[in-house]
């Protein structure tokens, strides 16, 4: 097995993670902090009540550029089911790159910048090489993919995030959810998006790698901000009912099965015209055979990824794709796929743990209400 230092990348904030006492683990090709000395439970609760600071620099940032909005938007619309043409300047769209079978190559955030013909995209760390190869192989010659390799990306998430950032970034307080703008952080040039993946109000800040340490040190000097690792990031997104690529979605899973139809614009549903549209539009019209659902196990034992889901008669109906303890819920929570007929909230199911059926029920998502700034 390869060692960490031989094969893994480090983000521009690696030294700060070590200095803060983080436990470092390999994740998506990077050495990343999974937790800090206070522990995952404290980090999770701090983010829900104050403001947590996440290093998400491992994710892929890139620009897509072309002669004008129409050209680049139409090129993107061949690759994703989201409405890109109708995206206003400085607005963000969540969508998915889809394959010819209607499966999800990756999910991504697409921002139309204020520069005509220029989009900013953020993709998952584990998929960026696949994504970039797919984009380069399918974009027309007059639309270029330009990976941003010299920037860090940090997320400030939680109910106090807006007030904290307002003291450093003049435009931050005025941003609506899923909008973005160029801004400055105490005079440092950055790009701020009001978005995130915790279910809380918050921001993602793209900043030059050389300035990332200064920005992070300034934020961590605020008594309302604490560093948060991958462990709490996962429990926060699970409680928020958000998919994690490679777990809840993959190249076999369609956006319809995953419950992501809300991200497919009305025009796109009727027009199609994107890779994988045949399966996706058919599933929208007829319904998929299986659906992603929330699962609430009875008792305190968590359901782990890969656990078999059965009906009350013991017949296999699906598999758990994410599971763990939800600190805000104060109990175990999970997500998985079940046959559509058994997907309504309240349906009694069993989770097979160590060959024993454990009672559970299908639950509505999210497990905790989203607190986005609308």
GIPECOR-V750606 format. One record per residue. RES is the residue in three letters. PHI is phi in degrees with one decimal (* if undefined). NEAR is the number of other C-alpha atoms within 10 Angstrom. Layout:
[[RES/PHI/NEAR] [RES/PHI/NEAR]]
//
This chain:
[[UNK/*/3] [UNK/-68.8/7] [UNK/-86.8/8] [UNK/-57.4/15] [UNK/-71.3/10] [UNK/-80.0/7] [UNK/-124.9/11] [UNK/-95.7/15] [UNK/-85.6/17] [UNK/-125.4/16] [UNK/-80.7/20] [UNK/-61.2/21] [UNK/-102.7/20] [UNK/-55.8/20] [UNK/-60.7/12] [UNK/-67.5/13] [UNK/-60.2/23] [UNK/-63.1/14] [UNK/-60.3/8] [UNK/-82.2/13] [UNK/84.1/13] [UNK/-67.4/22] [UNK/-87.7/16] [UNK/-96.1/19] [UNK/-134.0/14] [UNK/-74.4/16] [UNK/-150.8/16] [UNK/52.4/16] [UNK/86.4/14] [UNK/-127.2/22] [UNK/-89.5/21] [UNK/-125.4/27] [UNK/-76.6/24] [UNK/-91.1/21] [UNK/-163.9/24] [UNK/-108.9/22] [UNK/-56.4/11] [UNK/-70.9/13] [UNK/96.2/16] [UNK/-62.9/21] [UNK/-61.1/16] [UNK/-64.0/17] [UNK/-63.6/25] [UNK/-61.2/24] [UNK/-66.6/17] [UNK/-64.2/21] [UNK/-64.8/27] [UNK/-69.2/22] [UNK/-109.6/15] [UNK/-137.5/17] [UNK/-156.3/32] [UNK/-106.6/30] [UNK/-110.4/24] [UNK/-115.4/21] [UNK/-90.7/26] [UNK/-119.2/21] [UNK/-67.1/26] [UNK/-70.6/24] [UNK/-69.5/19] [UNK/-85.4/24] [UNK/-114.7/23] [UNK/-156.3/19] [UNK/-108.8/19] [UNK/-114.9/23] [UNK/-127.6/21] [UNK/-158.6/21] [UNK/-68.5/13] [UNK/-165.2/14] [UNK/-59.2/21] [UNK/-58.3/15] [UNK/-64.2/16] [UNK/-71.9/25] [UNK/-62.8/23] [UNK/-65.4/16] [UNK/-63.7/22] [UNK/-67.8/25] [UNK/-65.8/19] [UNK/-77.8/19] [UNK/-111.4/23] [UNK/-132.3/28] [UNK/-83.7/29] [UNK/-72.6/27] [UNK/-82.0/21] [UNK/-93.5/26] [UNK/-58.3/16] [UNK/-86.2/12] [UNK/-75.9/17] [UNK/-75.9/14] [UNK/-59.2/18] [UNK/67.4/19] [UNK/-109.1/20] [UNK/-116.0/24] [UNK/-123.9/20] [UNK/-86.2/21] [UNK/-151.7/25] [UNK/-136.8/24] [UNK/-78.3/27] [UNK/-118.7/28] [UNK/-96.4/20] [UNK/-60.7/14] [UNK/-87.9/16] [UNK/82.9/23] [UNK/-81.3/24] [UNK/-98.6/24] [UNK/-72.3/23] [UNK/-170.3/24] [UNK/-106.1/23] [UNK/-152.7/18] [UNK/-103.9/17] [UNK/-117.6/25] [UNK/-114.9/27] [UNK/-84.0/29] [UNK/-78.9/22] [UNK/-79.0/15] [UNK/-86.3/12] [UNK/-58.7/15] [UNK/78.1/18] [UNK/-133.3/22] [UNK/-115.9/25] [UNK/-114.7/20] [UNK/-123.2/21] [UNK/-125.4/20] [UNK/-122.5/22] [UNK/-70.6/20] [UNK/-58.7/19] [UNK/-70.7/18] [UNK/-119.0/17] [UNK/-64.3/20] [UNK/-65.6/13] [UNK/-63.7/11] [UNK/-61.3/20] [UNK/-64.9/17] [UNK/-65.1/11] [UNK/-64.7/16] [UNK/-63.3/19] [UNK/-62.7/14] [UNK/-83.3/10] [UNK/-124.2/14] [UNK/-79.3/18] [UNK/-68.0/14] [UNK/-61.1/9] [UNK/-92.2/12] [UNK/-124.0/22] [UNK/-114.6/17] [UNK/-93.3/18] [UNK/-125.6/14] [UNK/-58.0/16] [UNK/-100.5/15] [UNK/-97.2/12] [UNK/-109.1/11] [UNK/-125.8/19] [UNK/-95.9/26] [UNK/-138.5/26] [UNK/-125.4/22] [UNK/-121.9/26] [UNK/-109.9/31] [UNK/-128.3/30] [UNK/137.2/27] [UNK/-64.3/21] [UNK/-97.3/20] [UNK/-60.1/24] [UNK/-64.8/22] [UNK/-65.7/12] [UNK/-66.6/19] [UNK/-68.7/18] [UNK/-59.8/14] [UNK/-77.6/12] [UNK/-122.6/18] [UNK/-119.6/20] [UNK/-61.3/14] [UNK/-90.9/16] [UNK/-56.9/26] [UNK/-61.6/15] [UNK/-85.7/11] [UNK/-74.2/20] [UNK/-86.3/15] [UNK/-56.8/18] [UNK/62.3/21] [UNK/-134.0/21] [UNK/-149.0/26] [UNK/-159.6/21] [UNK/-66.8/17] [UNK/-154.7/19] [UNK/-127.3/17] [UNK/-116.3/23] [UNK/49.5/13] [UNK/91.9/10] [UNK/-85.6/15] [UNK/-65.9/15] [UNK/-154.9/21] [UNK/-123.0/16] [UNK/-115.7/25] [UNK/-121.8/25] [UNK/-87.9/27] [UNK/-160.5/26] [UNK/162.5/20] [UNK/-139.0/21] [UNK/-118.9/28] [UNK/89.5/23] [UNK/-99.2/27] [UNK/-61.6/24] [UNK/171.0/29] [UNK/-137.9/27] [UNK/-115.3/22] [UNK/-119.8/28] [UNK/-96.4/21] [UNK/-142.7/23] [UNK/-55.6/19] [UNK/-55.2/17] [UNK/-67.7/13] [UNK/-102.7/16] [UNK/-64.0/24] [UNK/-62.5/18] [UNK/-62.3/14] [UNK/-61.5/18] [UNK/-67.4/18] [UNK/-62.2/11] [UNK/-64.2/14] [UNK/-66.1/21] [UNK/-71.6/15] [UNK/-74.3/10] [UNK/-77.6/11] [UNK/-63.8/9] [UNK/-90.0/17] [UNK/-114.7/22] [UNK/-130.6/21] [UNK/-74.7/23] [UNK/-127.4/30] [UNK/-99.4/25] [UNK/-64.0/20] [UNK/-61.0/17] [UNK/-70.7/26] [UNK/-58.7/20] [UNK/-72.3/23] [UNK/-68.5/23] [UNK/-66.5/25] [UNK/-70.5/21] [UNK/-66.6/28] [UNK/-61.4/28] [UNK/-79.8/21] [UNK/72.2/26] [UNK/-98.9/19] [UNK/-73.4/21] [UNK/-112.9/18] [UNK/-62.7/17] [UNK/88.1/14] [UNK/-121.7/14] [UNK/-89.5/18] [UNK/-139.0/21] [UNK/-161.9/18] [UNK/-72.4/17] [UNK/-93.8/13] [UNK/-95.0/20] [UNK/-91.1/26] [UNK/-58.6/28] [UNK/-71.6/25] [UNK/-58.9/24] [UNK/-78.6/21] [UNK/74.0/14] [UNK/-108.3/16] [UNK/-59.4/20] [UNK/-57.5/12] [UNK/-87.9/16] [UNK/-103.3/20] [UNK/-62.2/16] [UNK/-56.3/13] [UNK/-62.7/12] [UNK/-67.7/18] [UNK/-63.1/19] [UNK/-87.4/11] [UNK/-84.0/11] [UNK/63.0/18] [UNK/86.2/16] [UNK/-119.5/23] [UNK/-60.5/20] [UNK/89.9/22] [UNK/-63.4/24] [UNK/-56.8/14] [UNK/-68.7/17] [UNK/-66.7/27] [UNK/-68.3/20] [UNK/-65.3/13] [UNK/-67.8/18] [UNK/-63.2/15] [UNK/-74.3/11] [UNK/-103.4/9] [UNK/90.8/14] [UNK/-80.5/19] [UNK/-76.0/13] [UNK/-139.8/20] [UNK/-139.7/24] [UNK/-77.0/28] [UNK/-135.2/29] [UNK/-82.7/27] [UNK/-134.5/32] [UNK/-115.0/25] [UNK/-67.2/23] [UNK/-81.1/16] [UNK/79.0/11] [UNK/-107.9/11] [UNK/-73.9/14] [UNK/-75.2/19] [UNK/-93.9/26] [UNK/-96.7/21] [UNK/-54.6/17] [UNK/95.5/16] [UNK/-63.7/20] [UNK/-73.0/21] [UNK/-107.5/26] [UNK/-125.3/22] [UNK/-80.2/21] [UNK/-69.1/15] [UNK/-92.9/8] [UNK/94.0/13] [UNK/-81.2/12] [UNK/-64.9/17] [UNK/-128.3/18] [UNK/165.7/21] [UNK/-142.1/20] [UNK/-74.4/25] [UNK/-109.9/23] [UNK/-146.8/24] [UNK/-162.6/25] [UNK/169.9/19] [UNK/-91.0/20] [UNK/-100.0/24] [UNK/-59.5/19] [UNK/-71.4/15] [UNK/-73.1/11] [UNK/61.2/9] [UNK/179.6/16] [UNK/-72.3/21] [UNK/-138.1/29] [UNK/-156.5/26] [UNK/-131.9/29] [UNK/-171.8/25] [UNK/-111.2/24] [UNK/-133.4/25] [UNK/-55.8/16] [UNK/-55.7/16] [UNK/-64.0/11] [UNK/-106.9/19] [UNK/-86.9/21] [UNK/-59.5/16] [UNK/-57.0/15] [UNK/98.7/14] [UNK/-62.2/15] [UNK/-79.0/18] [UNK/-138.0/26] [UNK/-126.4/26] [UNK/-111.6/29] [UNK/-89.0/21] [UNK/-121.0/16] [UNK/51.5/8] [UNK/68.4/9] [UNK/-114.9/9] [UNK/-74.1/17] [UNK/-111.9/18] [UNK/-67.0/18] [UNK/-156.5/23] [UNK/-143.8/21] [UNK/-69.9/23] [UNK/-123.6/21] [UNK/-69.0/16] [UNK/-104.9/18] [UNK/-78.9/16] [UNK/-74.0/20] [UNK/-124.6/18] [UNK/-60.0/12] [UNK/-69.7/14] [UNK/-117.5/15] [UNK/-68.8/18] [UNK/-81.5/15] [UNK/-94.7/8]]
//
